[in-house]
Each structure stands twice: as structure tokens, then as C-alpha cells.
Amino acid sequence: MHLARFPRRFIAHLPTPLERLDRLSAELGGPEIWIKRDDCTGLSTGGNKTRKLEFLMAEAELQKADIVMTQGAIQSNHARQTAAFAAKLGMGCHILLENRTGSQDKNYINNGNVLLDHLHGATTEIRPGGGDMNAELEQAADRLRATGKKVYTIPGGGSNPTGALGYVNCAFELVGQANDRGLKIDHIVHATGSAGTQAGLIVGLKAMNAQIPLLGIGVRAPKPTQEENVFKLARATAEKLGCADVVAREDVVANTDYVGEGYGIPTESGMEAIQMFASLESILLDPVYSAKGAAGFIDLIRKGHFKKGERVVFLHTGGSAALFGYDKAFDFTGSWQTV
């Protein structure tokens, strides 16, 4: 599969590390845990969206766009990486931020990813939760086009067939790293939301007949909706690559038991996952996305879903900048001591 046929802007720090997590493995007493560090892609604290944006922003340049627009939740990692990529290329960037949680906390609205959006020169506007954000994005873009701007719009999460190419490439990269080190991977687990990461991975894994089961831990939608969204995008991505039938419906598996009260609302299990990864492995997760994926992963290990002797890779999608917008979710009472 020749991805060089598609325009790409090489910005990400790739390949990202593949590391064994010895202390977390020992703590959980189950499989041998490895982590694919897509929090280390290098663009404005990194994250999974940078891989997608390499293809999306190259397309924007080809269309001679002078401004890119996208949308996401207030603490959107995708928005922050889009703003950073636009700054790198000298493009304007405007972002619609949806307040899905309804929070009016000043840190949530102004700190974390939002602070970085503005540092990268993006303009933002906040919209209430519950709207059709991609439709609102196109309406806002049309208003700019009417003023003579050349606008390139990117859907939430960068999740369309062009963006998903970034995770087709990641699948090749990960399997190549495993092959070069003689590592047989039994499972891959990651957080799944807007569908692009999971769709790209499954297309890449199936196209090379890797025979590695992929599990997405949902952070927003119910299981039937999440799996159907991923499958539709995977089929569209495979069609773009000329292998439309490589993915079957049964290849797409999501577990949505760890969403909690809703997208962007921290969960107790997610906060435990953040503290476990930080205190055992010095790895930072975020409450919205990677922590819920890790919480599901940890719980499934405890329940025996992944067996001792198996080797499981957790793909870290990044997002640590969001921690600074969620300071109220942490309780370190008793942690401050004079020694």
C-alpha cells in the first residue's frame, strides 16, 4: 500500500517510541503491557491528530487555502494541534469550540488546550453543546468565503478518509517496529472517539494481514453508533486506497462501558488511570480521552480479558495539555507534607 501517492506535510516526530511498561505490568499482574507513544508526535505537546493533519494540511496547501477551520470540544486536542500546524505553515486558523460539558469553570474555558490555541494565533468562538458542529463549521466557513477567504475545513478530530491515512501509516509503523524487535503483539487497545484513529488502524492492519485484534475504548457514543461510525469511515478510507473490501463489519470492535456521564466529564476510573500511569511510568494521560481508554484497558486486565503471557500494546493518543483545564477534578488532599 503506497501512501506516498497522497500529499503529505512531514511535521510529526516519527516513528513514535514503542516502550514496555514494566511497573504497570507488575502492578496489574496480567499481560505484558507496551505503549505506542503517539503523545510524542512533537507538535505542540504532541498527540494522535498530528498524524492525520500531515495529510489534511497538505491537502489544504494544494487547494491554496489561506485559513483552516475546524471544530471540537472546548479542551480539544485536535483543535490545539490544528492551530499549531496552521502556525507552522503560516496559515490562519479559526476554531469553533463546543461546550459539551456545560462547565463555566474559568480554567476549563481558558486554560489547557484553549490557552495553546490562542498562543498559536488561532481565533476561537464557543458554541453551546448539542448542535451539529460540522454543519455549523461549514456555515461559518461559507461566511468567510463570502469575504474572499480561501477556507479549508477539517471535520472534528480530523476524521475523514484523508485524515485516517495517518493511522493507516501508524499501523504499518507499529507492526514494523514489532517485526524489527521480534515482538509478537497479541492485542492493540486505544481510545476511540471521532473514529479516524480506529478506522485508519483497522484498514492498515487488515491490509497487511497483521492478524492483531484491535479494540477501541469509546469516550463518547454508544457502542452501536461508535462501531458503525468507525466501520463507515474505515470502508471509505479503504476505498480511497483502492482496497474497499479489506475491512469487514466484525473487524470493528468498540467497548463503550467507560464513557461515564458523558464526553469530557471525568470518571473515577479515568482519574485512577491518570494517577497510575503518572506514578508508575511517568506518563501523562488526559481526563477526556486517553484516561478513559486506559481505564477500560486496566479494568479489562483486572477482569482477565487479556491473559498473562500475552503482549498488549496501548496506543497513547496524547492530550496532557488538557490536564490544566481539569485541575478541579484532582484531589491531592494530604499530599502536601513537610519532610
N, C-alpha and C positions, 0 to 999 in steps of 0.2 A: 504494500500500500504506500503510494508515493505522495506524501504530504507536501513535498516541495513544489507540487503543481499549484498550490494555493499561496496567494500573497501572505507574507508574514513579516512582522516587525520584531526582530530578535532583541528583546529587552530583558527577559527573565534570566535569573541566575540558574541555569540548568546544566546538568541534571541536579535535582534536589537530593539531599542526603537520604539514604536508607539506613536506619540505625536500629540496633537491637536494644530493647528496653529491659535490662536485666532486673532492676529493682521492682518495677511494676509487675513483671512476670513472676517474681518470687512472692510478692505481696498477694497476688491473686491465686497463685498455685494452680494455674491451668495451662494453657498453651504457651509456647514461646512467642512473645509479642515483639513485633518490629513496627517501626513507624516510618512512613514516607513523608519527609519534611517539606510539604508544599507551603508551610508557613515561611519558608526560606527562599521564596522566589525573588526577593530582593527589591521589589518596587514599593516604597513607602510602607515599610514593615512587612511586606510580602503577603501571600495568600493565593488561593486557587484561581481567583479571577484573572490574575496576570497572564496565565497560560491562554485563557480564552481571548483576552484583549490583544495578544500578539497577532491573532488572525483578524479580529474585528477592527482594530485600529489601522491595520494595513489596508483593509477594505475601505475604510474612511478616507485614507490618503489617496487611494486610487480614484475615489469619487470626488476628490478635491474639496473635501469638507473643510470649512474654517471653524466649525464648532461641533462638538459632540454633545448629545443629550442622553441621559439615562434616568432610571428611577429605581428606588429601593426603599427599605425601611430607614428610619432616622439613623440608626447605627449600622448602616450598610457598609460592609467590607468592599462590595463591588463598586459602590459609589466612590469610595476613597481611592481605590486602585484606578478607576476610570479617570478621576480628576488628576491623579499623579501621571498617568500615561499621557493624557492630553497636555499637561505641562511639559513633559519631556519632548513632545513633538511640536510644541508651540501652537497648539490649538486652543480655542475657547472651550469651556465646559460648563454646562448648566444641568442641575440635578433636581428632580422632584423627589422629595423625601416624605414618605408616608408615615404618619404617627399611628402605627398599628397597635401599639400598647395603650395609647391614650395618656401616657405619662406627661406631666408638666414639670418634672424634675429638671432643674437648670443644667445639671451635669449631663443628663441623658440627651438633652436637646442641643447643647452647645459644646460638649467635650468629646473626647474619644475620636471616632471617625469623622464627626462633623467638624471638629477643630482642624483636622488634617485636610478635609475637603477644601476648607477656606484657605489654609496655608498654601495649597497647591494652586490657588487662584480661581477655583470654581465658584460659581454663584449657585445659590440653593433657594428653594421655596418649600415650605412644609404644607402638606395636604393632610386632611383628616383620614383616618383609616376606613377601609371598606369599599373604596372606589375601584374602578377598573383602571389601574395605574398605567398600563401600557396604552390604553386608549387616551387617557389624559396626557400621556407623554407625546403622542402623535399630534394631538390638538395644540399643545404648547409649541411643538416644533413647527407646525403649519403657520402659527402666528409669527414666528421668527423668519420663516421662509418668505413670508409676505413682505418683510422688510429688506429682502435681498440676501439674507444669510444662506450659506450652503450648509445645511444641517444633516448630520448623520446620527440616527437614533439607534440606541442599543437597548434591547429589552432587559428587564430586571434580571440580574445575575449573569448577564451576557449569554443567556441560554437560548441560542438558536443554532442551526446546523453549522454556521461559521464558527461561533464560539466553541461549540462542542469539539471541534477539531483539536483544540488544545488538550483535551483529555483523551482523545484517541492517541495523540502523541505521548501523553503521560503513561498510558498502558504499555506502549512499546518501550518506553524508558524504564519503567519499573520491572518489566519482565526481562529486559536486557541486563539490568543490574543484578537481578536474581540469577540469571544464567551465568554471568561473569564470576559470581561468587559461589556457585554451586548450591544455591538456596532453593529448595522446593517449597513453594508457597501453597498453603492449603486453603486459605481464605483471604479476601480483602474486604475491609469494612470502612465505611466513611459516612459522614453526614450528608444527607440529600435534601435539597430544598427546591430551587428553581429548575432542577432536573438536568442541567447541562453537564455537570461533572459526572454523574452516574451514566447518562446517556453516552457520553464520549468514551468513558472507560469500558462499558459493555461492548460497544462497537469494536474498539481496539482489541479487547480480549478475545472476542468471538472471531474476529477477522484473522487472528494468528493462531486460533485453536489452542489458546493457552490452558483451557480446562481448569480455570481457577474460579470458583464461585465468588460472586460479588454481592455484598449486602449493603444497601443504603439504609441508614437510620434516619427516619424522617424528622424534620424540625417544624413542619407546618401543616401540610394537608393530610387528610385521612388516607389510609392505605390504598383503597381502590383508585382514588384520584391521583395519588402520588405515582403509583405504578403505571397508570395509563399515561400520565404526562411524560414520564421517562421513556416509556415504550414508543410513544408517538415521535418524540424528539430523536430517539435512537434510530428509528426507521428512516426519518428524514435525513439524519446525518449519514447513515449508511448509503442512502440513495445518492447523496451528494458525492460520496466516494466511489460510487459505481458498484456497490455490493448490497443492494437493497434488502435482500432476504437473509442476511447473515445473522440477524437477531430475531429470536422467537419470543413470544409473549412470556413464556415460562422462564426466560433468562433474566427477566427484570423482577427483582425481589426487594421490597422495602418493608421495614418494620417501623411502625409509627406509634409504638406504645410509650414513647419517651418525650412526646411533644409537651405534655403538661397542660397548662391553662391556655396556651396559645403561642404563636410565633413571637419571639423576642421577650417572653416572660420567663425569667429564670426558674429553674426547678431545683428541688433539694438534691436530686441525684446528679444534676448537672454541676451544681456547686461542689459536691463531693468530688466529682471527676476533675474539676479545675484544681482543687487542692491536692488531690492525689498526683496528678501529672506534674504540678509545680514542686511539691515537696519531695517526690521520689525521683523525678527525672529532669527537673529544672526546665520543663516545657510549659509554655503558657497557652491555655485554651481560652475561648470566649464564651460567654453565657448563652448567646443566641444560637450558635451553630455547632462549632466543634465540640463544645462541652456536652451538648445533648447527644451528639454522635458517640462521644466517648462514654457517656453514661449508659447508653444502650449496650455498647460493647462490653463494659465492665459487668453489667447485670447479666448479660448472656454468658459470660465466662463463669460467673458465680453459679448460674443455673446449669452449667455443664454443656451448653450448646456447642462450645469449642472445647475439644478434648486435650488432655495432657498429651504431649508429644506432637501435637500439630503446631504448625508455624502460621501465625496470622499477622497480616500487615494492616495497621490502622493508618489510613491516609489522612494526614492533618491538613485541613483546608485553611488554616490560619485564622486571623481575626483578633489577635490580642489587643489591638488598639481599642476595641470596644469595651475592654475591662474598665477603662477610665470613665465611661459613661454609665457604668453599673456599680459604682462604689457602694451605693446603699444596699446592694444585695449581699454584701460581705459583713460578717460579724466576727471581729477579731478581739472581742471582749476577753480579757485575761491573757492576751498575747503580749501586752506591753509590760515587761518586767525589767527591773534594775538588776544587773548581775555584776 
